[in-house]
Each structure stands twice: as structure tokens, then as C-alpha cells.
Amino acid sequence: MNWDDARVFLAVCRESTLRGAARVLGVDQATVGRRVNALEKSLSATLFLRTSEGYALTAVGEAALLSVEKMERSALDLERQIQGLDDRLTGTVRVSTTDSLATDFLIPAIARLHAQHPDVRVQLDASTQFLSLAKRETDIAVRNTRPDSPDLIARRLARWPVGLFASQAYIDRQGAPEPGSLFEGHDLVVYQPYLQTQKDMTLVSEPLGRGRIVAALSSSLLVRRSIAAGIGIGEIPILTGERDGLVRLWPARTRPLPYDVWLVTHADLRHTARVRAVIDEIVAGFAGTGE
């Protein structure tokens, strides 16, 4: 099995349909179907069961998957090592981050980068999904979680305390909550993933028992914008709350866990010229914000 066939095989394994695999590979569905049939014929083996729900691996296919995943790792390792020797300030660098960090820090960093190195193109993905550095889905990640893989190089860019904020319009309309009141009579906006994972959610260690959650948002930027719109009270990093001109409530209180910002890249890519240039601008953008 050559690498081209392996890529088709992996795409069908991971997407379970010819249409999904075709989308990933950037080819048409009929081409994927022909490639799968040709591969099975060349191996004299049935790799997939064709079902009404899609393609499912046979026992032979499952055995083949283990070997093909090793091929993929070797191919990606080779690609990263070659790119790590690239000293040209040209080409694409893929960066993954959150929408809030992208707005405040990454876009200004890209602007500075473009002024100095116009031939370096940044492909920026801002979402709550974690793209894989090991699989070359992204070259640089700027996130609030430190990875534990030994192949990844992580650098903490900032550590921000998290406080409680409201807009002035909200304060004028509903007043400020009293500590210990469990937010009685107040509207709250919360980060949806926290709501899903924490049984007894709090804001700056205050239980939400008597408050009313009026908005659950899927990203930190949406939380910030909801607070600024006067929808309710919420918990965000103090730096961003002050930048947004919001009113900080209970200034003596912060969330027990601060908001850390980590820059992560693969060890094989950190010396690539264009990747290094992007990293340098991102690091400069966070300088002095609190480390």
C-alpha cells in the first residue's frame, strides 16, 4: 500500500462515508469509491463492510488500520522534520486559538507580521475545537490548556486572574449583587462548557443558587459581549473586562483558578523561519499582560 492509497483508506475509516472522505481529501466521491475498490482488489481482501449507515471496518481492515496509522505518523514526522529546516520567510502558517484571543491578540500580531514579512500567510482558526499539532491540522496553538505530549513545546504567554463583571447599564437597571446572596434577583451569563462539566457551578466562588442563568455561551468572546450588552453578570479575565470598559464587582474576589494562555507548537517546527516569525509576533503581543 502506497501513501496515496493509505490517505484514502484513513479518510474513509475516519469519516465512515465516501462523501465525507471525498470532502476531506478534496476529490469527488466517485474517485474515492474507485480508489477503495482498487485497493481491496490489490490486497485481495475486503477492508470495509458497506452498510446503510456507511463504511465499517472488517477484521482485516482493523488490522490494516494499525499499520496505516504508523505510516501516517512516519509521513508526518518526515514532513515536520523537512519543514523544520526551511529558512524561507514565505508560505502558510496555520494557527489555532479562541475567538477572544484571536480578536485581542492574534489579529494584531498578524498585522505586524504582514508589515514585516508580506510573503508569510497566516491561516487562523478560531474555535473551541482543539486541532491536532501531531496530525498537522495546525502549526501553532494558542490556548488556555497546556498539553502533556513530550513532542510538543509549550510556553506560557500569560496568567490572568478572573473576576466578576457587569455593564454599567446592568448596574443602573438592577444594581449590584451582595456577596453571600447567591446572586438572588440577578441575571447571569455563563460559559456553556463550564455549565456542562461542573455540578455546582460558581462565579468567583459564589454559588449560583438564587441567580437566573439567562444566557449560556459557547465561547469566551460571546460571554464578554453578553456582559457588555447588559444581559447579565459574568466571570471573565480581569484584563479583558477592563479592556472592554466593564464594571468589576467584588474586587476582592477572583476565581480560584486563573486563566492561563499557552503557545504550543511541535518540536520539529519551532525553528522553521515562517513559524518562528509568527511565534515571535504572538509572544510580543502578550508581553506585559501578566505572566
Backbone bond lengths (Angstrom), bond angles and torsions (degrees), N, CA, C in turn:
res aa  C-N    CA-C-N  psi(-1)  N-CA   C-N-CA  omega(-1)  CA-C   N-CA-C  phi
1 M - - - 1.469 - - 1.527 109.20 -
2 N 1.338 116.29 123.02 1.455 118.77 177.62 1.533 110.00 -85.86
3 W 1.346 116.32 174.06 1.465 119.90 -173.65 1.525 112.09 -67.82
4 D 1.328 118.05 -33.67 1.460 120.63 177.78 1.529 111.01 -62.69
5 D 1.338 115.75 -44.03 1.463 119.62 176.69 1.532 110.64 -65.23
6 A 1.319 115.82 -37.99 1.460 120.25 -179.57 1.529 110.93 -62.50
7 R 1.331 117.96 -40.18 1.464 121.69 179.63 1.532 110.86 -63.24
8 V 1.340 116.21 -39.91 1.466 119.75 177.81 1.520 110.26 -65.81
9 F 1.316 115.75 -45.54 1.468 120.92 179.49 1.527 110.53 -58.07
10 L 1.331 117.54 -47.01 1.457 121.01 -179.05 1.524 111.87 -64.04
11 A 1.311 115.95 -39.96 1.468 119.23 -179.35 1.525 111.09 -63.12
12 V 1.327 117.08 -42.36 1.469 120.03 178.74 1.529 110.20 -67.60
13 C 1.337 117.03 -39.70 1.467 120.17 176.46 1.522 111.63 -57.02
14 R 1.322 115.75 -45.48 1.469 120.63 -172.19 1.523 113.41 -81.52
15 E 1.326 116.60 -28.13 1.467 119.50 -178.07 1.530 112.65 -98.46
16 S 1.327 116.61 -22.58 1.477 123.72 178.03 1.526 114.12 70.13
17 T 1.320 118.25 -3.42 1.463 121.08 176.87 1.515 109.48 -136.98
18 L 1.336 115.75 154.55 1.462 119.98 176.87 1.520 110.65 -66.48
19 R 1.331 116.86 -36.81 1.462 120.35 -179.49 1.527 110.95 -64.12
20 G 1.342 115.93 -45.31 1.464 119.49 179.00 1.518 111.66 -63.68
21 A 1.328 116.45 -42.05 1.464 120.29 179.25 1.527 110.84 -64.84
22 A 1.324 116.69 -39.42 1.461 120.53 179.28 1.521 110.82 -63.12
23 R 1.328 116.33 -39.86 1.467 120.17 178.60 1.521 110.72 -62.81
24 V 1.310 117.16 -43.45 1.463 121.45 -179.77 1.525 111.23 -65.44
25 L 1.318 116.16 -40.60 1.464 121.16 -176.00 1.521 113.39 -83.34
26 G 1.332 116.85 -16.36 1.458 119.72 -179.13 1.517 113.78 76.20
27 V 1.333 115.90 31.22 1.466 120.74 177.89 1.523 107.78 -129.28
28 D 1.342 116.81 178.58 1.466 118.30 179.62 1.519 110.51 -87.39
29 Q 1.333 114.75 161.27 1.461 121.52 -174.92 1.521 112.28 -62.25
30 A 1.321 117.48 -38.86 1.464 120.52 -179.05 1.523 111.19 -62.78
31 T 1.328 116.20 -36.82 1.470 120.06 179.18 1.521 110.34 -63.14
32 V 1.319 117.05 -42.90 1.467 120.36 179.16 1.520 110.11 -62.18
33 G 1.330 116.70 -44.45 1.458 120.08 179.53 1.524 112.09 -59.66
34 R 1.328 115.81 -43.72 1.477 119.20 178.91 1.522 111.18 -64.29
35 R 1.346 116.29 -40.50 1.466 119.35 -178.82 1.534 111.10 -65.54
36 V 1.312 116.91 -39.52 1.472 119.93 178.48 1.522 110.38 -65.15
37 N 1.322 116.80 -45.63 1.475 119.85 179.42 1.520 111.43 -61.84
38 A 1.331 116.91 -41.86 1.461 120.84 179.77 1.527 110.87 -65.94
39 L 1.330 116.01 -38.65 1.458 119.37 179.25 1.525 110.99 -64.30
40 E 1.315 116.91 -44.95 1.467 119.81 179.39 1.529 110.93 -63.79
41 K 1.317 115.67 -37.65 1.475 118.91 178.74 1.515 111.14 -66.34
42 S 1.342 116.95 -40.69 1.464 119.48 -178.69 1.522 111.76 -68.20
43 L 1.329 116.54 -29.35 1.472 120.73 179.99 1.526 112.16 -92.08
44 S 1.328 115.95 -8.48 1.477 121.33 -176.12 1.523 110.29 54.09
45 A 1.335 115.13 45.29 1.466 120.11 -178.12 1.524 109.26 -151.02
46 T 1.331 115.69 150.62 1.461 121.57 175.33 1.531 108.27 -95.04
47 L 1.315 115.51 113.67 1.468 120.58 -176.55 1.521 112.26 -90.50
48 F 1.335 116.68 -27.67 1.463 121.02 -175.93 1.522 111.57 -129.45
49 L 1.315 115.20 144.57 1.453 121.71 166.25 1.523 107.56 -92.93
50 R 1.323 117.25 128.21 1.455 121.31 177.70 1.527 108.05 -87.96
51 T 1.317 117.12 113.30 1.460 121.72 -178.56 1.521 109.73 -120.60
52 S 1.322 115.74 170.48 1.473 120.01 178.81 1.519 111.64 -65.74
53 E 1.323 117.31 -20.96 1.461 121.49 -179.20 1.528 112.49 -96.85
54 G 1.341 116.59 -2.41 1.452 119.21 179.27 1.516 112.41 131.50
55 Y 1.311 115.05 -160.82 1.463 121.96 -177.25 1.528 109.92 -95.88
56 A 1.325 116.73 125.73 1.462 122.14 178.49 1.524 108.99 -119.23
57 L 1.322 117.28 140.15 1.460 121.16 -177.73 1.527 111.61 -68.85
58 T 1.318 115.36 139.02 1.463 120.76 168.30 1.532 108.78 -80.88
59 A 1.310 117.31 177.50 1.469 120.86 176.58 1.530 109.93 -61.07
60 V 1.337 116.27 -39.17 1.465 120.02 177.35 1.525 109.88 -65.62
61 G 1.325 116.18 -41.28 1.464 120.33 178.70 1.510 112.52 -62.49
62 E 1.333 116.80 -39.26 1.459 120.22 178.40 1.520 111.13 -64.04
63 A 1.330 116.45 -39.11 1.470 119.69 177.02 1.529 110.43 -66.28
64 A 1.342 115.67 -39.98 1.463 119.20 178.98 1.520 111.21 -65.32
65 L 1.333 117.19 -34.82 1.466 121.09 -177.80 1.523 111.60 -59.18
66 L 1.316 117.37 -40.98 1.459 120.25 -179.49 1.528 111.03 -60.22
67 S 1.318 116.30 -42.75 1.462 120.34 -179.42 1.531 111.20 -70.82
68 V 1.326 116.21 -39.50 1.463 119.66 -178.53 1.526 110.72 -68.19
69 E 1.324 117.62 -35.74 1.467 119.87 176.65 1.525 110.84 -64.49
70 K 1.331 117.48 -33.23 1.465 120.15 174.04 1.528 110.30 -65.64
71 M 1.331 116.82 -41.21 1.467 120.51 175.73 1.528 110.77 -59.03
72 E 1.328 115.67 -42.82 1.464 120.04 -179.39 1.521 110.91 -61.85
73 R 1.336 116.31 -45.62 1.471 119.67 -179.93 1.524 110.62 -61.29
74 S 1.335 116.67 -41.78 1.465 120.00 179.72 1.530 111.23 -65.15
75 A 1.335 116.43 -41.26 1.462 120.57 179.67 1.519 111.14 -64.89
76 L 1.338 116.56 -42.36 1.466 120.32 179.72 1.523 111.13 -68.58
77 D 1.340 116.23 -37.76 1.471 119.32 176.81 1.529 110.34 -60.78
78 L 1.322 116.34 -45.13 1.464 120.70 179.95 1.531 110.57 -62.38
79 E 1.325 116.44 -43.47 1.462 120.76 -179.21 1.525 111.12 -61.65
80 R 1.342 115.83 -44.27 1.470 119.59 179.95 1.524 111.23 -65.27
81 Q 1.335 116.57 -41.89 1.464 119.60 -178.84 1.522 111.39 -63.71
82 I 1.335 116.74 -39.75 1.468 120.17 178.01 1.517 110.41 -66.72
83 Q 1.334 116.31 -44.15 1.461 119.46 179.04 1.518 111.67 -64.23
84 G 1.333 116.34 -31.23 1.456 120.16 179.73 1.519 112.86 -64.68
85 L 1.338 117.14 -17.86 1.463 121.64 178.41 1.526 112.24 -95.15
86 D 1.319 116.93 -0.02 1.461 122.02 -175.12 1.525 109.95 -80.30
87 D 1.328 117.08 116.93 1.465 120.75 -178.30 1.525 112.17 -105.75
88 R 1.333 117.20 17.30 1.460 120.70 179.75 1.526 110.19 -89.40
89 L 1.315 116.39 136.35 1.463 121.54 176.92 1.522 108.64 -92.01
90 T 1.316 113.85 64.45 1.461 121.69 178.81 1.522 108.37 -154.33
91 G 1.321 116.57 156.03 1.456 120.22 178.57 1.523 112.27 109.20
92 T 1.328 115.10 -176.44 1.464 122.34 -173.38 1.522 111.16 -101.42
93 V 1.331 116.18 138.08 1.458 123.38 172.23 1.520 107.55 -121.67
94 R 1.322 116.91 124.68 1.461 121.35 -178.92 1.518 109.72 -94.80
95 V 1.321 116.23 129.22 1.456 122.26 -177.15 1.524 108.79 -126.30
96 S 1.319 115.75 133.39 1.457 122.18 177.92 1.522 109.38 -116.31
97 T 1.340 116.77 135.11 1.462 120.33 179.13 1.517 108.93 -159.29
98 T 1.328 117.72 -172.50 1.457 122.04 175.32 1.521 109.70 -92.53
99 D 1.331 116.31 162.67 1.464 118.99 -179.31 1.522 112.08 -64.76
100 S 1.326 117.32 -34.54 1.462 120.51 -179.60 1.526 111.34 -67.97
101 L 1.331 117.04 -46.92 1.458 120.57 178.76 1.527 111.17 -67.85
102 A 1.326 116.40 -34.27 1.468 119.64 177.61 1.525 110.61 -62.23
103 T 1.324 116.32 -45.59 1.465 120.71 -177.42 1.526 111.80 -64.97
104 D 1.323 116.70 -46.06 1.467 120.77 -172.95 1.523 114.04 -83.45
105 F 1.337 117.80 -32.44 1.462 120.03 -169.90 1.527 114.86 -125.10
106 L 1.331 117.61 -44.17 1.464 119.46 -172.88 1.530 112.67 -73.17
107 I 1.321 117.35 -42.71 1.471 119.13 179.72 1.532 111.00 -63.63
108 P 1.338 120.01 -45.46 1.473 118.33 173.47 1.530 112.88 -59.14
109 A 1.338 117.60 -35.94 1.466 120.45 178.08 1.526 110.67 -65.37
110 I 1.334 117.18 -40.02 1.458 120.87 178.40 1.522 110.32 -64.41
111 A 1.325 116.75 -38.89 1.462 120.11 178.71 1.529 111.08 -61.59
112 R 1.330 116.72 -44.12 1.474 120.03 177.98 1.523 111.07 -65.02
113 L 1.328 115.82 -41.33 1.460 120.78 179.19 1.533 110.67 -60.54
114 H 1.323 116.02 -45.26 1.468 120.01 -177.53 1.528 111.31 -62.98
115 A 1.326 116.87 -35.67 1.462 119.94 179.29 1.524 111.56 -64.25
116 Q 1.343 116.46 -32.16 1.467 120.62 -177.56 1.521 112.90 -93.71
117 H 1.330 116.17 -37.57 1.467 120.96 -174.08 1.532 109.26 -133.50
118 P 1.322 118.01 77.12 1.469 120.99 -173.96 1.517 114.94 -64.50
119 D 1.335 118.44 -15.90 1.461 120.31 -179.32 1.528 113.22 -89.69
120 V 1.334 116.94 -1.57 1.462 120.85 175.21 1.524 108.06 -93.47
121 R 1.313 116.49 122.15 1.467 121.03 -178.68 1.522 109.25 -107.75
122 V 1.328 116.68 131.01 1.456 121.63 179.59 1.520 109.18 -102.81
123 Q 1.323 115.22 127.35 1.464 121.71 173.44 1.528 106.81 -102.60
124 L 1.323 116.87 106.66 1.463 122.17 -171.35 1.519 110.40 -102.33
125 D 1.320 116.21 124.89 1.461 122.62 176.40 1.520 108.21 -114.03
126 A 1.322 116.26 115.20 1.466 120.97 -179.29 1.521 108.64 -113.68
127 S 1.327 115.85 106.10 1.458 120.26 -178.93 1.519 108.55 -159.46
128 T 1.328 115.81 174.66 1.462 120.51 177.41 1.525 111.56 -87.53
129 Q 1.341 117.79 -5.45 1.457 120.94 178.91 1.526 110.54 -80.65
130 F 1.320 115.79 142.72 1.465 121.31 178.92 1.523 109.22 -93.51
131 L 1.319 116.15 110.28 1.459 120.28 175.93 1.518 109.64 -80.54
132 S 1.334 116.26 149.29 1.463 121.82 -174.57 1.522 111.87 -87.10
133 L 1.337 116.20 123.59 1.461 120.39 172.33 1.518 110.30 -73.20
134 A 1.320 117.15 -36.33 1.467 120.86 -177.58 1.518 111.63 -63.94
135 K 1.343 117.40 -33.26 1.456 121.61 -178.74 1.524 112.15 -94.77
136 R 1.342 117.15 10.80 1.458 122.74 177.66 1.526 112.45 64.28
137 E 1.337 117.36 26.56 1.461 119.71 173.93 1.524 110.48 -74.13
138 T 1.323 116.34 -24.53 1.457 122.28 175.32 1.523 108.38 -151.16
139 D 1.334 116.43 156.87 1.463 121.07 179.33 1.521 111.86 -98.40
140 I 1.333 115.93 -33.35 1.466 122.46 -179.73 1.522 107.80 -134.72
141 A 1.316 116.90 137.08 1.463 121.45 173.75 1.527 108.56 -121.89
142 V 1.323 116.30 134.95 1.469 121.84 174.24 1.521 105.50 -119.48
143 R 1.328 115.46 106.63 1.466 121.42 -170.77 1.527 110.63 -139.08
144 N 1.336 114.96 174.77 1.470 119.05 178.47 1.529 111.74 -101.32
145 T 1.335 116.99 13.99 1.463 121.71 178.92 1.516 109.50 -127.49
146 R 1.311 116.58 132.93 1.461 120.88 177.97 1.527 109.82 -87.54
147 P 1.336 118.08 128.58 1.464 120.17 179.38 1.525 110.41 -76.32
148 D 1.334 115.31 161.78 1.469 118.93 -179.56 1.528 112.71 -111.13
149 S 1.339 117.79 7.47 1.466 120.50 -179.76 1.525 110.51 -74.56
150 P 1.338 118.42 132.00 1.466 120.96 179.26 1.524 113.26 -69.11
151 D 1.338 117.98 -16.36 1.468 121.24 179.37 1.524 112.62 -82.75
152 L 1.327 117.12 -7.11 1.457 121.23 -177.09 1.524 110.80 -106.26
153 I 1.325 115.42 141.07 1.452 121.93 177.79 1.526 107.92 -101.98
154 A 1.330 116.83 121.24 1.464 121.67 -177.28 1.522 109.98 -117.00
155 R 1.317 115.30 137.40 1.461 122.07 177.34 1.521 108.77 -133.12
156 R 1.325 116.74 126.44 1.457 118.94 178.57 1.523 109.40 -78.84
157 L 1.327 115.72 123.32 1.457 121.89 -178.63 1.524 112.36 -90.10
158 A 1.330 116.46 -32.33 1.465 119.38 -176.13 1.517 110.12 -160.26
159 R 1.309 115.19 155.46 1.466 122.21 171.15 1.524 106.92 -135.70
160 W 1.337 116.27 112.92 1.451 121.34 -174.33 1.529 111.04 -114.49
161 P 1.321 118.35 130.23 1.471 119.37 170.62 1.525 109.44 -66.66
162 V 1.320 115.84 152.49 1.463 122.23 -176.86 1.528 108.98 -113.00
163 G 1.326 116.89 129.70 1.452 121.46 -177.94 1.514 112.53 -124.37
164 L 1.329 115.43 -178.69 1.459 123.54 -178.07 1.529 108.64 -102.23
165 F 1.335 116.72 132.42 1.459 120.42 -175.12 1.525 111.90 -136.45
166 A 1.336 113.69 155.29 1.463 122.49 172.22 1.516 107.64 -146.57
167 S 1.308 116.65 164.29 1.463 120.09 173.92 1.524 109.17 -84.01
168 Q 1.326 116.26 159.48 1.458 119.36 177.05 1.527 110.72 -64.05
169 A 1.335 116.12 -34.26 1.463 119.74 178.60 1.525 110.83 -62.45
170 Y 1.339 117.11 -39.89 1.461 120.04 177.97 1.527 110.49 -64.89
171 I 1.330 117.26 -44.80 1.462 121.22 179.83 1.527 110.31 -60.61
172 D 1.331 116.98 -42.95 1.464 120.59 179.72 1.525 111.32 -63.38
173 R 1.334 116.10 -32.73 1.463 120.23 -176.32 1.522 112.92 -84.62
174 Q 1.341 117.41 -41.59 1.463 120.34 -171.28 1.524 114.21 -123.85
175 G 1.327 117.09 -2.71 1.453 119.65 -178.70 1.519 111.80 76.53
176 A 1.322 115.24 -177.79 1.470 120.97 -179.77 1.528 109.51 -103.24
177 P 1.321 117.80 142.90 1.467 120.35 178.52 1.527 111.10 -70.77
178 E 1.307 115.84 154.54 1.458 121.56 176.47 1.523 109.94 -93.48
179 P 1.319 119.14 134.97 1.470 119.97 174.84 1.528 110.49 -56.12
180 G 1.310 116.65 137.32 1.458 121.52 -179.02 1.508 114.13 88.40
181 S 1.344 118.02 -3.95 1.463 121.10 -177.43 1.521 112.90 -87.02
182 L 1.343 117.46 -3.51 1.469 123.16 -176.09 1.531 110.94 58.02
183 F 1.353 114.83 28.84 1.468 123.01 177.93 1.526 112.84 64.26
184 E 1.309 116.84 31.24 1.467 120.50 -179.94 1.539 110.38 -58.33
185 G 1.324 114.64 130.41 1.452 120.63 178.07 1.513 114.89 78.24
186 H 1.318 117.59 11.54 1.469 119.74 -176.35 1.523 111.93 -122.29
187 D 1.330 113.69 152.19 1.461 122.20 178.49 1.525 109.39 -95.21
188 L 1.326 115.69 140.77 1.459 121.13 -174.44 1.523 110.55 -126.28
189 V 1.326 115.84 144.98 1.468 121.56 170.47 1.528 107.07 -118.31
190 V 1.322 117.15 135.82 1.460 121.15 -173.56 1.518 110.55 -134.19
191 Y 1.315 114.30 159.01 1.464 122.54 175.87 1.525 107.79 -80.91
192 Q 1.337 116.88 117.87 1.454 122.00 -172.17 1.531 114.27 -55.15
193 P 1.350 120.36 -45.00 1.471 118.62 179.10 1.519 113.35 -58.30
194 Y 1.342 118.87 -35.79 1.455 120.60 176.09 1.522 110.66 -64.55
195 L 1.315 116.01 -40.47 1.460 121.03 -179.32 1.518 111.00 -61.92
196 Q 1.335 116.01 -34.33 1.462 121.11 -178.17 1.521 112.77 -78.03
197 T 1.334 117.40 -29.98 1.463 120.01 -172.80 1.529 114.42 -101.71
198 Q 1.321 117.41 -18.52 1.459 119.81 -177.62 1.527 110.34 -105.64
199 K 1.311 115.43 122.52 1.467 120.97 -177.33 1.521 111.17 -66.81
200 D 1.322 116.79 -46.60 1.456 121.68 -179.88 1.524 108.23 -117.88
201 M 1.314 115.93 83.95 1.449 120.29 -174.22 1.522 110.93 -72.97
202 T 1.337 114.70 145.43 1.458 121.59 177.35 1.524 109.56 -132.01
203 L 1.314 116.74 161.89 1.449 123.57 168.28 1.516 107.04 -119.63
204 V 1.331 117.21 121.11 1.477 124.29 -172.08 1.522 110.55 42.47
205 S 1.339 115.75 47.86 1.472 126.03 176.07 1.523 114.20 70.95
206 E 1.319 118.71 8.41 1.466 121.93 176.65 1.526 108.71 -97.79
207 P 1.343 118.55 119.69 1.464 120.14 177.96 1.533 111.25 -59.93
208 L 1.329 115.00 152.43 1.457 120.18 -176.39 1.524 113.21 -92.46
209 G 1.313 117.06 12.11 1.470 122.76 -167.94 1.507 117.45 -46.53
210 R 1.338 118.17 -39.71 1.471 119.65 -175.46 1.530 112.37 -109.83
211 G 1.314 116.62 2.36 1.456 119.72 177.34 1.513 111.12 -86.62
212 R 1.314 115.76 170.66 1.460 121.01 179.84 1.524 108.64 -119.16
213 I 1.332 116.01 116.85 1.462 120.30 176.81 1.521 107.70 -77.68
214 V 1.320 115.36 113.12 1.469 119.86 -176.97 1.525 112.26 -102.80
215 A 1.333 117.33 -14.30 1.464 120.28 177.99 1.516 109.37 -152.65
216 A 1.338 115.96 131.59 1.459 122.39 173.90 1.523 106.44 -118.20
217 L 1.324 117.29 117.88 1.462 122.79 -169.08 1.524 111.26 -110.70
218 S 1.329 115.52 147.70 1.464 120.64 -174.66 1.517 113.72 -88.72
219 S 1.342 118.69 -3.93 1.456 120.18 179.35 1.515 110.17 -146.26
220 S 1.337 115.64 158.42 1.463 120.21 -179.34 1.519 111.94 -66.87
221 L 1.339 117.55 -32.00 1.461 119.84 178.14 1.525 110.60 -65.95
222 L 1.320 117.18 -39.44 1.457 120.41 177.74 1.522 111.35 -65.57
223 V 1.329 117.36 -36.00 1.465 120.13 175.22 1.524 109.66 -62.11
224 R 1.327 116.62 -47.03 1.467 120.90 179.61 1.517 111.42 -59.35
225 R 1.316 116.27 -46.88 1.457 119.76 -177.84 1.531 111.45 -66.44
226 S 1.319 117.25 -33.85 1.465 120.62 179.09 1.522 111.15 -68.86
227 I 1.335 116.40 -39.49 1.460 119.59 176.03 1.524 109.48 -64.14
228 A 1.325 116.92 -45.64 1.464 121.21 -179.06 1.520 111.57 -62.43
229 A 1.342 117.55 -30.65 1.460 121.54 179.77 1.522 112.64 -77.91
230 G 1.337 117.44 -3.81 1.459 120.70 178.88 1.510 114.50 81.69
231 I 1.336 117.21 15.15 1.466 120.13 -178.31 1.521 111.14 -69.10
232 G 1.333 116.75 -38.63 1.449 119.36 -179.71 1.512 111.85 -176.48
233 I 1.318 115.28 -174.20 1.453 124.23 179.72 1.525 108.57 -90.34
234 G 1.327 117.65 143.26 1.449 120.27 179.94 1.512 112.71 -151.57
235 E 1.336 114.29 170.97 1.461 123.17 -175.60 1.527 108.54 -112.10
236 I 1.338 116.91 120.68 1.458 122.24 179.56 1.526 109.03 -145.12
237 P 1.339 118.15 163.70 1.466 119.37 176.19 1.529 110.92 -55.61
238 I 1.337 115.78 139.32 1.459 120.67 -177.18 1.525 111.00 -59.34
239 L 1.333 116.97 -38.71 1.462 120.57 179.83 1.523 111.39 -57.01
240 T 1.338 117.55 -47.04 1.461 120.26 -177.24 1.521 110.97 -73.26
241 G 1.325 117.71 -35.24 1.453 120.02 177.39 1.515 111.88 -61.82
242 E 1.322 115.99 -42.53 1.463 119.87 178.65 1.524 110.99 -69.43
243 R 1.342 117.07 -38.33 1.466 119.99 177.08 1.526 111.56 -61.95
244 D 1.325 116.75 -34.37 1.459 121.31 -178.55 1.527 112.52 -82.15
245 G 1.339 117.42 -1.91 1.459 120.47 179.19 1.511 114.03 72.73
246 L 1.326 117.63 27.67 1.456 121.80 -179.51 1.531 111.02 -87.29
247 V 1.322 115.28 166.28 1.465 121.54 -179.37 1.528 108.15 -94.60
248 R 1.313 116.43 123.78 1.462 118.90 177.87 1.515 110.19 -84.70
249 L 1.328 115.46 129.38 1.462 122.56 178.41 1.521 109.68 -101.40
250 W 1.307 116.59 148.54 1.462 122.55 177.47 1.532 111.24 48.63
251 P 1.320 118.04 61.85 1.477 120.73 -174.02 1.521 114.98 -60.85
252 A 1.326 117.70 -16.25 1.467 119.67 177.52 1.527 112.00 -77.93
253 R 1.327 116.98 -10.09 1.471 120.49 -175.57 1.527 111.04 -109.88
254 T 1.330 115.22 141.79 1.460 122.61 170.07 1.530 108.33 -136.43
255 R 1.302 116.10 162.29 1.464 120.25 174.23 1.521 109.28 -65.99
256 P 1.323 119.34 141.57 1.471 120.54 -179.07 1.523 113.43 -55.15
257 L 1.334 117.71 -39.54 1.461 120.93 -179.84 1.523 109.62 -99.48
258 P 1.331 118.48 124.21 1.462 120.06 177.32 1.521 110.79 -72.50
259 Y 1.320 115.62 172.68 1.462 122.52 177.38 1.523 107.40 -98.09
260 D 1.324 117.05 108.63 1.457 122.24 178.35 1.517 110.34 -93.05
261 V 1.317 116.08 145.14 1.462 121.68 175.10 1.524 107.89 -119.33
262 W 1.332 116.24 122.66 1.466 122.42 -177.83 1.521 110.28 -116.57
263 L 1.314 115.86 138.71 1.459 122.09 169.34 1.518 107.72 -103.15
264 V 1.318 116.20 126.56 1.467 121.27 -174.96 1.518 109.92 -128.89
265 T 1.318 116.19 135.11 1.462 121.22 173.02 1.520 108.89 -144.75
266 H 1.326 116.67 167.17 1.464 120.33 179.91 1.527 109.31 -80.35
267 A 1.304 115.70 143.79 1.465 120.88 -177.57 1.528 112.22 -56.48
268 D 1.333 117.17 -34.26 1.468 120.25 -177.32 1.527 113.21 -73.63
269 L 1.337 117.31 -16.86 1.467 120.14 -174.33 1.521 114.27 -104.15
270 R 1.317 117.34 -11.25 1.470 118.68 -168.71 1.533 113.46 -65.36
271 H 1.343 117.82 -18.73 1.463 119.47 179.78 1.533 112.90 -101.11
272 T 1.347 117.83 -0.06 1.456 119.88 174.57 1.523 108.45 -63.43
273 A 1.323 117.02 132.55 1.467 120.49 -171.06 1.519 112.51 -57.26
274 R 1.327 117.24 -47.75 1.466 118.70 -176.17 1.531 111.22 -69.28
275 V 1.344 117.09 -35.64 1.462 120.22 177.09 1.525 110.10 -66.80
276 R 1.333 116.19 -42.69 1.457 121.55 178.25 1.523 111.35 -60.05
277 A 1.357 116.30 -41.22 1.462 120.20 -179.63 1.526 111.30 -63.68
278 V 1.328 116.82 -40.98 1.465 120.57 178.59 1.526 110.29 -66.59
279 I 1.340 116.75 -44.02 1.463 120.59 178.65 1.526 110.76 -58.00
280 D 1.318 116.57 -45.04 1.467 120.32 -177.54 1.527 111.40 -60.27
281 E 1.329 117.76 -40.53 1.466 120.03 -179.87 1.528 111.48 -70.97
282 I 1.325 116.38 -36.83 1.472 118.97 177.74 1.519 110.57 -65.42
283 V 1.326 116.40 -44.85 1.475 120.67 179.05 1.528 110.09 -60.26
284 A 1.331 116.70 -43.06 1.471 120.59 -179.66 1.528 110.55 -61.75
285 G 1.352 117.17 -35.29 1.451 120.48 -178.76 1.507 114.03 -66.50
286 F 1.329 116.41 -27.62 1.474 120.38 -179.66 1.531 112.28 -94.07
287 A 1.306 117.74 -7.28 1.464 120.39 -177.42 1.539 110.87 -58.76
288 G 1.313 115.00 131.61 1.454 120.47 177.71 1.496 116.10 81.42
289 T 1.357 117.47 4.03 1.465 119.00 -179.17 1.525 112.59 -90.56
290 G 1.314 116.72 -6.22 1.464 119.48 178.78 1.495 111.88 120.03
291 E 1.339 117.43 100.06 1.475 121.16 -179.87 1.516 109.35 -120.84
